[in-house]
């Protein structure tokens, strides 16, 4: 892969990658930007090692997911521990109040999921990744990915019913 090919592929994946990381970070766009920058730097430094055994996006998302897990570990939080509401409320200081809370319900619902459930749900529904790609990105076996998706749907459904009916 040439440098120009790498830059072209990154340009195609930059927005989906940031969207994935922003959702994983509970809407904290600053943290997502930092993680995306770290992932892109790591990918750039090792793009010569990309063998093409998976799609470029799968390889890049794997690097980004690892950066996210590493940042959680460095902060003293277990990567499988849900992001708390307080972490979620850290908002981009340049954003106005209405934009900061435009997806609050989604982030509150996603907060209820384990980190693994959140990651596979975001990859499957927001990024249209296949079960096989999710397995490659997260390192979670495909059967477990399916279980996480099923449980996440149940948890999200339960949360939405609770909030709708004030239970």
Secondary structure in CASP SS format (residue, H / E / C, confidence):
PFRMAT SS
TARGET T0000
AUTHOR 0000-0000-0000
METHOD secondary structure of the structure
MODEL  1
X C 1.00
X C 1.00
X H 1.00
X H 1.00
X H 1.00
X H 1.00
X H 1.00
X H 1.00
X H 1.00
X H 1.00
X H 1.00
X H 1.00
X H 1.00
X H 1.00
X H 1.00
X H 1.00
X H 1.00
X H 1.00
X H 1.00
X H 1.00
X H 1.00
X H 1.00
X H 1.00
X H 1.00
X C 1.00
X C 1.00
X C 1.00
X C 1.00
X H 1.00
X H 1.00
X H 1.00
X H 1.00
X H 1.00
X H 1.00
X H 1.00
X H 1.00
X H 1.00
X H 1.00
X H 1.00
X H 1.00
X H 1.00
X H 1.00
X H 1.00
X H 1.00
X H 1.00
X C 1.00
X H 1.00
X H 1.00
X H 1.00
X C 1.00
X C 1.00
X C 1.00
X C 1.00
X C 1.00
X C 1.00
X H 1.00
X H 1.00
X H 1.00
X H 1.00
X H 1.00
X H 1.00
X H 1.00
X H 1.00
X H 1.00
X H 1.00
X H 1.00
X H 1.00
X H 1.00
X H 1.00
X H 1.00
X H 1.00
X H 1.00
X H 1.00
X H 1.00
X C 1.00
X C 1.00
X C 1.00
X C 1.00
X C 1.00
X C 1.00
X C 1.00
X C 1.00
X C 1.00
X C 1.00
X H 1.00
X H 1.00
X H 1.00
X H 1.00
X C 1.00
X C 1.00
X C 1.00
X C 1.00
X C 1.00
X C 1.00
X C 1.00
X C 1.00
X H 1.00
X H 1.00
X H 1.00
X H 1.00
X C 1.00
X C 1.00
X C 1.00
X H 1.00
X H 1.00
X H 1.00
X H 1.00
X H 1.00
X H 1.00
X H 1.00
X H 1.00
X C 1.00
X C 1.00
X C 1.00
X H 1.00
X H 1.00
X H 1.00
X H 1.00
X H 1.00
X H 1.00
X H 1.00
X H 1.00
X H 1.00
X H 1.00
X H 1.00
X H 1.00
X C 1.00
X C 1.00
X C 1.00
X C 1.00
X H 1.00
X H 1.00
X H 1.00
X H 1.00
X H 1.00
X H 1.00
X H 1.00
X H 1.00
X C 1.00
X C 1.00
X C 1.00
X H 1.00
X H 1.00
X H 1.00
X H 1.00
X H 1.00
X H 1.00
X H 1.00
X H 1.00
X H 1.00
X H 1.00
X H 1.00
X H 1.00
X H 1.00
X H 1.00
X H 1.00
X H 1.00
X H 1.00
X H 1.00
X H 1.00
X H 1.00
X H 1.00
X H 1.00
X H 1.00
X H 1.00
X C 1.00
X C 1.00
END
